[in-house]
Amino acid sequence: MRIPAVPVIYILPKIHKDPENPPGRPDVKYVTKLPSYLKDTIDTIQFINNITWKKGYIIGTCDVTSLYTIIDHKLGIQAVRYYLDEDISLKNHQKEFQLKSIDFILTKNYFWFEGDYYLQTKGTAMGTRFAPSYANFFMGMWEQNNIIPQLNKDVGLITWKHYIDDCLFIWKGSENDLTIFLEGLNNNTSNITFTSNYSTSNVNFLDLNIYVEKDNNFIQFITTYNNSNKELETIIQKHWHILLKDKDLHDHLSANPHIIDKKPRTMKQMLVPSCLPSKKQKQTSDPFNTGVSNGFFACRTCKGCKTSKVNERKVTNFKSNVTNVEFAIKDITCNSNNVIYLLQCPCSLQYIGRTNRNLKTRIGEHMNNIKKGLLTHRGQFTKIRSCARRNFAALGRTSPGVVSPALRKFTKIRSCAQGVSAHFKTYHNSDPSLLQFTGIVSKKTHWRGGDIVNIISREETLWIHKLKTLTPQGLNIDIDLKCFLND
């Protein structure tokens, strides 16, 4: 793994099963097309809309008890192999590599809980990227042997669908026969245990309440947008009258559309962390005895401070010269790492940059670039730039329309350097003493690890947007959006 992070176990309480002593579902935060698989709530609604309800039908749900933790490693890998063997596009060595990788994931999975590390010897962690597909393969193979042969259009099991460990089915026949069928599901060698519920009119599945009504001709519009995106809903409601005037649609449409949106993020998801801090992060806490605990504290001894002739030891806030909106600063010094910083020239143009080294090193490089009148940056990216030049030389002659990733990175570095140093060369006689700098945000590295470079890249992009420093309003030539696609 390029940038590993320590997995942490936490519990998702299932309060709908027992509000006083809810069982927990372990979650460690970090499919193939199966015939019975439901992707999500929206997919479930679309499936239900295609069902023609008939007299004598019974709708029911089954929940696999603790699916993620009961899957035996050998049975799980056997299920994965079963579906890999059906894929003729993969070569044997590719399949074996995937199976060995899965075996490694299963047998080497560990997590941290209250200061101790644990090795999981059975099942898999719910929150890993691999877990849903793994569980679906396992359930898919079990269904191939136990469910698919029993599907019947006339009597018995009419249809069967599942979303990981939650199953939805329709049965035609007596309730006694259904009870025998459900009891038979629990007699298996795969260690699967079902809890079930069924009704002729109403069941709960996922976050849906599915009910049967007579003569329900209501047409629902199902969208994958969440309810914070009102534009589409507004357009439909505004022009609904056009559809009502249609002679063929008029009798089938209601006076107003019924729109179902995707579930948005909840307050719990936004406010409750999966890992509580074990100790408080050490704060800068007024290192120079200025009487102010928050702010940017200039050391006045580094090259950047001396060149720009910093007079104040602390700066408590900063503002955008475009919007005049003011922001507070928290605990940053010239020695801080992982910093978003603000540069400003005498003509009030601003530039937002980032560095994962200490701030004084990066500011010193800006000073050198300005003093020498350079249009390209010399420093930590020298090797990348050389690599980019080689790629450019190789690609430029044969494929002029192709740009390698290294060359794109080089172009990004050049354009950022040009924004500041080229401006000072053109308008301020390459005088670095006219450059003012301030550290505005410092991101702390988490004890678990993680991609701190991607984190500060996102922060940089957000501040470029907030302060409006993109050219021509500022000195930033471009912004990095790729950092938001790495989750």
TORMI-256672 format. One record per residue (C-alpha): residue number from 1; residue in three letters; x, y, z. Coordinates in steps of 0.001 Angstrom, whole numbers. Layout:
BEGIN
    nr   rest      east     north        up
   NUM    ALA         X         Y         Z
...
end
This chain:
BEGIN
    nr   rest      east     north        up
     1    MET         0         0         0
     2    ARG      1488      3362     -1027
     3    ILE        95      5424      1864
     4    PRO     -1138      3075      4620
     5    ALA     -3366      4038      7536
     6    VAL     -3947      2001     10694
     7    PRO     -7483       493     10596
     8    VAL     -9669      1235     13635
     9    ILE    -12659      -858     14701
    10    TYR    -15903       771     15782
    11    ILE    -19467      -455     16181
    12    LEU    -22616       415     14253
    13    PRO    -25423      -258     16797
    14    LYS    -28444     -1985     15214
    15    ILE    -31081      -259     17366
    16    HIS    -33955     -1480     15186
    17    LYS    -33326     -4988     16576
    18    ASP    -32926     -4174     20282
    19    PRO    -33096      -511     21412
    20    GLU    -31906     -1296     24956
    21    ASN    -29044     -3695     24178
    22    PRO    -28443     -3254     20443
    23    PRO    -26142     -5784     18792
    24    GLY    -23168     -4197     17092
    25    ARG    -21937     -4530     13562
    26    PRO    -18128     -4152     13425
    27    ASP    -16944     -1676     10810
    28    VAL    -13365      -962      9819
    29    LYS    -13397      2168      7730
    30    TYR    -11255      1879      4868
    31    VAL    -19453     -7296     -8016
    32    THR    -19505     -8801    -10255
    33    LYS    -23041     -8851    -11737
    34    LEU    -25005    -11421     -9767
    35    PRO    -28564    -12187    -10943
    36    SER    -30069    -11566     -7498
    37    TYR    -27992     -8526     -6524
    38    LEU    -29575     -5169     -5606
    39    LYS    -27147     -2262     -5797
    40    ASP    -28874       169     -3428
    41    THR    -32230      1651     -2396
    42    ILE    -32800      3227     -5808
    43    ASP    -32165       -96     -7538
    44    THR    -34630     -1744     -5121
    45    ILE    -37371       776     -5936
    46    GLN    -36830       271     -9656
    47    PHE    -37050     -3502     -9171
    48    ILE    -40306     -3176     -7184
    49    ASN    -41828      -942     -9855
    50    ASN    -41465     -3788    -12368
    51    ILE    -43335     -6311    -10202
    52    THR    -46903     -7199    -11143
    53    TRP    -48573     -8044     -7826
    54    LYS    -50941    -11012     -7947
    55    LYS    -53439    -12494     -5541
    56    GLY    -51863    -15004     -3154
    57    TYR    -48434    -13380     -3128
    58    ILE    -46526    -12991       151
    59    ILE    -43644    -10527       392
    60    GLY    -40873    -11200      2887
    61    THR    -37355    -10318      4001
    62    CYS    -34448    -12340      5379
    63    ASP    -31438    -10983      7233
    64    VAL    -28223    -13015      7421
    65    THR    -26981    -12879     11001
    66    SER    -23473    -11318     11164
    67    LEU    -22614    -12226      7563
    68    TYR    -19239    -10465      7430
    69    THR    -17913    -12197     10533
    70    ILE    -19138    -15756      9834
    71    ILE    -17616    -16338      6392
    72    ASP    -15037    -19092      6635
    73    HIS    -11872    -18130      4760
    74    LYS    -11820    -21354      2718
    75    LEU    -15495    -21084      1730
    76    GLY    -15090    -17399       878
    77    ILE    -12079    -17991     -1375
    78    GLN    -13897    -20949     -2950
    79    ALA    -16787    -18614     -3828
    80    VAL    -14438    -16046     -5372
    81    ARG    -12736    -18781     -7395
    82    TYR    -16163    -19990     -8591
    83    TYR    -16936    -16608    -10188
    84    LEU    -13399    -15965    -11422
    85    ASP    -13520    -19258    -13316
    86    GLU    -16640    -18016    -15121
    87    ASP    -14726    -14982    -16417
    88    ILE    -13048    -16078    -19653
    89    SER    -11363    -12679    -20092
    90    LEU     -8933    -13374    -17227
    91    LYS     -5864    -15558    -17639
    92    ASN     -5051    -18230    -15081
    93    HIS     -2085    -16369    -13599
    94    GLN     -4278    -13278    -13139
    95    LYS     -6888    -15327    -11304
    96    GLU     -4254    -16926     -9070
    97    PHE     -2780    -13528     -8263
    98    GLN     -6192    -12234     -7194
    99    LEU     -6854    -15310     -5062
   100    LYS     -3473    -15027     -3336
   101    SER     -4115    -11331     -2721
   102    ILE     -7512    -12131     -1195
   103    ASP     -5945    -14795      1015
   104    PHE     -3409    -12222      2212
   105    ILE     -6155     -9680      2983
   106    LEU     -8173    -12226      4943
   107    THR     -5368    -13778      6968
   108    LYS     -3429    -10563      7684
   109    ASN     -6329     -8272      8595
   110    TYR     -5786     -6445     11886
   111    PHE     -7314     -3481     13689
   112    TRP     -6668     -1214     16664
   113    PHE     -9069      -959     19599
   114    GLU     -8421       849     22890
   115    GLY     -4658       687     22530
   116    ASP     -4378     -2984     21497
   117    TYR     -4011     -4629     18071
   118    TYR     -6122     -7652     17088
   119    LEU     -5804    -10153     14220
   120    GLN     -9098    -11263     12666
   121    THR     -9100    -15061     12257
   122    LYS    -12558    -15479     10704
   123    GLY    -14716    -13387      8415
   124    THR    -13761     -9956      7131
   125    ALA    -14166     -6365      8280
   126    MET    -17359     -4754      7017
   127    GLY    -15838     -1398      6067
   128    THR    -12988     -2554      3829
   129    ARG    -13368     -1852       106
   130    PHE    -13045     -5561      -580
   131    ALA    -15703     -6738      1927
   132    PRO    -18987     -6042        32
   133    SER    -17800     -7842     -3116
   134    TYR    -16427    -10713     -1032
   135    ALA    -19714    -11104       867
   136    ASN    -21681    -10890     -2388
   137    PHE    -19564    -13636     -3975
   138    PHE    -20154    -15815      -922
   139    MET    -23917    -15202      -940
   140    GLY    -24031    -15572     -4719
   141    MET    -22511    -19059     -4663
   142    TRP    -24792    -20080     -1789
   143    GLU    -27818    -18845     -3762
   144    GLN    -26687    -20741     -6857
   145    ASN    -26872    -23967     -4851
   146    ASN    -29876    -23276     -2611
   147    ILE    -32123    -20550     -4088
   148    ILE    -31885    -20429     -7885
   149    PRO    -33016    -24083     -8315
   150    GLN    -36169    -23307     -6284
   151    LEU    -37298    -20273     -8290
   152    ASN    -40678    -20960     -9892
   153    LYS    -42989    -18677    -11843
   154    ASP    -46154    -20500    -10818
   155    VAL    -45875    -21527     -7169
   156    GLY    -43421    -21338     -4286
   157    LEU    -40504    -18914     -4527
   158    ILE    -41381    -16388     -7252
   159    THR    -38399    -14039     -6944
   160    TRP    -35377    -13552     -4684
   161    LYS    -33101    -10497     -4434
   162    HIS    -30424     -9500     -1954
   163    TYR    -28390     -6488      -908
   164    ILE    -25312     -8060       731
   165    ASP    -26872     -9626      3875
   166    ASP    -30461     -8364      3422
   167    CYS    -32718    -10503      1226
   168    LEU    -36093     -9677      -331
   169    PHE    -38382    -12371     -1744
   170    ILE    -41915    -12983     -3038
   171    TRP    -43670    -16247     -2299
   172    LYS    -46817    -17740     -3814
   173    GLY    -48430    -20446     -1754
   174    SER    -49535    -21240      1765
   175    GLU    -47985    -19683      4840
   176    ASN    -47227    -23162      6178
   177    ASP    -45180    -24029      3087
   178    LEU    -43328    -20716      3418
   179    THR    -42451    -21500      7043
   180    ILE    -41039    -24883      6006
   181    PHE    -39018    -23192      3246
   182    LEU    -37528    -20600      5626
   183    GLU    -36649    -23244      8215
   184    GLY    -34907    -25211      5491
   185    LEU    -32699    -22239      4609
   186    ASN    -31042    -22433      8023
   187    ASN    -30089    -26083      7486
   188    ASN    -26858    -25522      5560
   189    THR    -23131    -26201      5789
   190    SER    -22123    -22579      5147
   191    ASN    -22779    -21381      8715
   192    ILE    -25537    -19042      7447
   193    THR    -28407    -18225      9799
   194    PHE    -31440    -16219      8657
   195    THR    -33934    -14150     10601
   196    SER    -37079    -13574      8554
   197    ASN    -40235    -11507      8364
   198    TYR    -43107    -11710      5888
   199    SER    -46539    -10252      5188
   200    THR    -49212    -10073      2521
   201    SER    -49187     -6283      2598
   202    ASN    -46222     -4614      4317
   203    VAL    -42490     -5226      5038
   204    ASN    -39409     -3123      5771
   205    PHE    -36344     -3592      3567
   206    LEU    -33158     -1492      3839
   207    ASP    -34526      1985      4596
   208    LEU    -37773      1373      2682
   209    ASN    -41272       515      3819
   210    ILE    -42731     -1652      1048
   211    TYR    -46517     -1924      1078
   212    VAL    -49263     -3162     -1229
   213    GLU    -52229      -940     -2157
   214    LYS    -55158     -1604     -4425
   215    ASP    -55581       461     -7598
   216    ASN    -52388      2438     -7058
   217    ASN    -51626      4147    -10360
   218    PHE    -49317      6724     -8862
   219    ILE    -46230      7243    -11015
   220    GLN    -43015      7939     -9098
   221    PHE    -40005      9737    -10519
   222    ILE    -36870      8156     -9010
   223    THR    -33630     10136     -9147
   224    THR    -30074      9396     -8024
   225    TYR    -29663     13005     -6818
   226    ASN    -30134     13763     -3116
   227    ASN    -32684     16260     -1842
   228    SER    -30132     19075     -1579
   229    ASN    -30170     19311     -5386
   230    LYS    -33414     21173     -6000
   231    GLU    -32714     22311     -9567
   232    LEU    -33961     19132    -11257
   233    GLU    -37042     18957     -9027
   234    THR    -37831     22616     -9764
   235    ILE    -37590     22052    -13528
   236    ILE    -39946     19047    -13419
   237    GLN    -42532     20812    -11267
   238    LYS    -42352     23981    -13364
   239    HIS    -43084     22168    -16618
   240    TRP    -45370     19425    -15283
   241    HIS    -48392     21169    -16806
   242    ILE    -47033     20416    -20275
   243    LEU    -47285     16673    -19619
   244    LEU    -50780     17073    -18172
   245    LYS    -51940     18567    -21476
   246    ASP    -50886     15443    -23368
   247    LYS    -53997     13475    -24335
   248    ASP    -52293     10088    -23825
   249    LEU    -50591     10898    -20511
   250    HIS    -53305     12999    -18885
   251    ASP    -55308     10095    -17459
   252    HIS    -52207      8414    -16008
   253    LEU    -50578     11386    -14267
   254    SER    -51401     12953    -10921
   255    ALA    -51817     16687    -10441
   256    ASN    -48276     16956     -9061
   257    PRO    -45200     14754     -9540
   258    HIS    -43964     12505     -6732
   259    ILE    -40165     12681     -6702
   260    ILE    -37950     10280     -4724
   261    ASP    -34424     11509     -4005
   262    LYS    -31314      9685     -2951
   263    LYS    -30723      9758       808
   264    PRO    -28319     12602      1725
   265    ARG    -25585     12502      4343
   266    THR    -27021     12486      7844
   267    MET    -26001     14604     10834
   268    LYS    -24549     11447     12383
   269    GLN    -22288     10877      9388
   270    MET    -21104     14481      9485
   271    LEU    -20612     14834     13248
   272    VAL    -19658     11424     14647
   273    PRO    -16063     10322     13952
   274    SER    -15190      6656     13578
   275    CYS    -12067      7149     15688
   276    LEU    -12115      9264     18846
   277    PRO     -8852     11146     19561
   278    SER     -6728      9391     22158
   279    LYS     -4983     12584     23173
   280    LYS     -5097     16266     22303
   281    GLN     -2856     17576     19563
   282    LYS       -59     19752     20871
   283    GLN      -830     23403     20147
   284    THR      1659     26126     19258
   285    SER       340     28063     22273
   286    ASP      2021     31446     21859
   287    PRO      5672     30383     21264
   288    PHE      7008     33955     21385
   289    ASN      4978     35210     24372
   290    THR      2911     37656     22333
   291    GLY      -157     37264     24526
   292    VAL     -2091     35652     21643
   293    SER     -2485     31865     21496
   294    ASN     -3846     31675     17924
   295    GLY     -2326     33137     14779
   296    PHE       720     32992     12495
   297    PHE      3932     33545     14448
   298    ALA      6828     34722     12293
   299    CYS     10251     33734     13645
   300    ARG     12036     36813     12175
   301    THR     15219     34755     11823
   302    CYS     14615     32662      8683
   303    LYS     15456     33846      5175
   304    GLY     11829     34622      4354
   305    CYS     11312     36778      7450
   306    LYS     14601     38668      6986
   307    THR     14086     39275      3266
   308    SER     10511     40543      3597
   309    LYS     11479     42517      6742
   310    VAL      8738     41115      8971
   311    ASN      7980     43590     11781
   312    GLU      5187     41753     13597
   313    ARG      5716     38445     15352
   314    LYS      2079     37441     15070
   315    VAL      -771     37794     12571
   316    THR     -4174     36710     13853
   317    ASN     -6232     36977     10650
   318    PHE     -6094     37514      6905
   319    LYS     -8563     38504      4202
   320    SER     -9275     38148       523
   321    ASN     -8414     41285     -1440
   322    VAL    -11228     40394     -3848
   323    THR    -14120     39689     -1467
   324    ASN    -12793     41487      1663
   325    VAL    -13925     38487      3737
   326    GLU    -11716     37987      6801
   327    PHE    -10521     34666      8257
   328    ALA     -8787     33688     11502
   329    ILE     -5458     31842     11749
   330    LYS     -4698     29049     14218
   331    ASP     -1262     28078     15515
   332    ILE      1274     28324     12677
   333    THR      4976     29230     12754
   334    CYS      7710     29359     10134
   335    ASN      8697     25851     11264
   336    SER      5205     24361     10754
   337    ASN      4795     21538      8246
   338    ASN      1830     20763      5957
   339    VAL       905     24417      5600
   340    ILE     -1343     26372      3257
   341    TYR       244     29801      2846
   342    LEU      -733     33165      1372
   343    LEU      1626     35346      -696
   344    GLN       898     38959     -1565
   345    CYS      2632     41446     -3847
   346    PRO      2625     45288     -3577
   347    CYS      -221     45533     -6103
   348    SER     -2436     43455     -3772
   349    LEU     -2567     40352     -5949
   350    GLN     -2588     37175     -3853
   351    TYR     -1343     33631     -4314
   352    ILE     -2256     30467     -2384
   353    GLY       325     27696     -2108
   354    ARG       981     24575       -79
   355    THR      3964     22678      1280
   356    ASN      4394     19501      3278
   357    ARG      7863     20660      4395
   358    ASN      8360     23457      6912
   359    LEU      7032     26803      5743
   360    LYS     10345     28692      5938
   361    THR     11933     26304      3412
   362    ARG      9175     26852       860
   363    ILE      9129     30629      1342
   364    GLY     12919     30680       936
   365    GLU     12513     28967     -2438
   366    HIS      9982     31594     -3516
   367    MET     12445     34325     -2499
   368    ASN     15251     32723     -4524
   369    ASN     13038     32328     -7594
   370    ILE     12015     35985     -7450
   371    LYS     15558     37231     -6871
   372    LYS     16933     35233     -9806
   373    GLY     13983     36102    -12041
   374    LEU     13296     32436    -12712
   375    LEU     10239     31288    -14590
   376    THR     10565     27703    -13349
   377    HIS     10948     26445     -9807
   378    ARG     14181     24842     -8623
   379    GLY     13945     22791     -5482
   380    GLN     12146     19651     -4434
   381    PHE     10732     18945     -7919
   382    THR     14043     18823     -9834
   383    LYS     13871     15053    -10371
   384    ILE     10238     15189    -11446
   385    ARG     11022     17981    -13897
   386    SER     13899     16003    -15414
   387    CYS     11643     12976    -15770
   388    ALA      8993     15132    -17395
   389    ARG     11493     16495    -19906
   390    ARG     12512     12966    -20892
   391    ASN      8855     12018    -21333
   392    PHE      8256     15133    -23373
   393    ALA     11237     14361    -25599
   394    ALA     10024     10801    -26106
   395    LEU      6404     11709    -26739
   396    GLY      6806     14982    -28564
   397    ARG      8325     13517    -31707
   398    THR      5996     10537    -32130
   399    SER      2748     11464    -30381
   400    PRO      2394     15247    -30184
   401    GLY     -1149     14968    -28818
   402    VAL      -171     12725    -25882
   403    VAL       991     14178    -22565
   404    SER      2369     11879    -19879
   405    PRO      1322     12187    -16200
   406    ALA      4853     13295    -15305
   407    LEU      4699     16040    -17949
   408    ARG      1321     17217    -16637
   409    LYS      2848     17424    -13161
   410    PHE      5807     19343    -14567
   411    THR      3461     21752    -16350
   412    LYS      1562     22315    -13104
   413    ILE      4846     23070    -11269
   414    ARG      6017     25479    -13976
   415    SER      2729     27386    -14124
   416    CYS      2622     27824    -10336
   417    ALA      6176     29136    -10298
   418    GLN      5482     31455    -13218
   419    GLY      2522     33011    -11413
   420    VAL      4655     34534     -8632
   421    SER      8212     34898     -9928
   422    ALA      7169     36001    -13436
   423    HIS      4848     38632    -11966
   424    PHE      7631     40029     -9759
   425    LYS     10045     40055    -12685
   426    THR      7571     41967    -14865
   427    TYR      6133     44434    -12350
   428    HIS      8393     44584     -9279
   429    ASN     11949     44376    -10630
   430    SER     12457     40879     -9139
   431    ASP     12655     42347     -5637
   432    PRO     11869     39594     -3071
   433    SER     11725     42091      -192
   434    LEU      8352     43253     -1551
   435    LEU      6802     39799     -1070
   436    GLN      4607     39378      2009
   437    PHE      3773     35890      3271
   438    THR      1468     34397      5887
   439    GLY       787     30830      6966
   440    ILE     -3003     30489      7051
   441    VAL     -3814     26793      7659
   442    SER     -1774     23943      9125
   443    LYS     -2988     20362      8765
   444    LYS     -1905     17872     11426
   445    THR      -762     14388     10477
   446    HIS     -2983     11761     12096
   447    TRP     -1379      9076     14245
   448    ARG     -2964      6475     11964
   449    GLY     -1138      7836      8897
   450    GLY     -2858      8606      5601
   451    ASP     -2236     10720      2509
   452    ILE     -1333     14115      3989
   453    VAL      -243     15449       570
   454    ASN     -3718     14820      -836
   455    ILE     -5288     16428      2240
   456    ILE     -3321     19664      1889
   457    SER     -3896     19630     -1887
   458    ARG     -7644     19723     -1246
   459    GLU     -7185     22472      1312
   460    GLU     -5132     24524     -1154
   461    THR     -7810     24210     -3847
   462    LEU    -10552     25253     -1412
   463    TRP     -8631     28363      -315
   464    ILE     -7891     29354     -3915
   465    HIS    -11649     29286     -4433
   466    LYS    -12474     31094     -1167
   467    LEU     -9972     33917     -1657
   468    LYS    -10522     34198     -5439
   469    THR     -6794     34028     -6188
   470    LEU     -7128     32344     -9577
   471    THR     -5905     34526    -12439
   472    PRO     -6801     37251    -13409
   473    GLN     -8015     38084     -9877
   474    GLY     -4897     36575     -8323
   475    LEU     -1562     34930     -9096
   476    ASN     -2630     31277     -9150
   477    ILE     -2493     30027    -12731
   478    ASP     -4518     26852    -12167
   479    ILE     -6048     24610     -9494
   480    ASP     -5755     20908     -8712
   481    LEU     -9064     19019     -8892
   482    LYS     -7543     15553     -9172
   483    CYS     -7033     15474     -5399
   484    PHE    -10819     15183     -4948
   485    LEU    -10963     12001     -7050
   486    ASN     -8565      9891     -4984
   487    ASP    -11056      8458     -2454
end
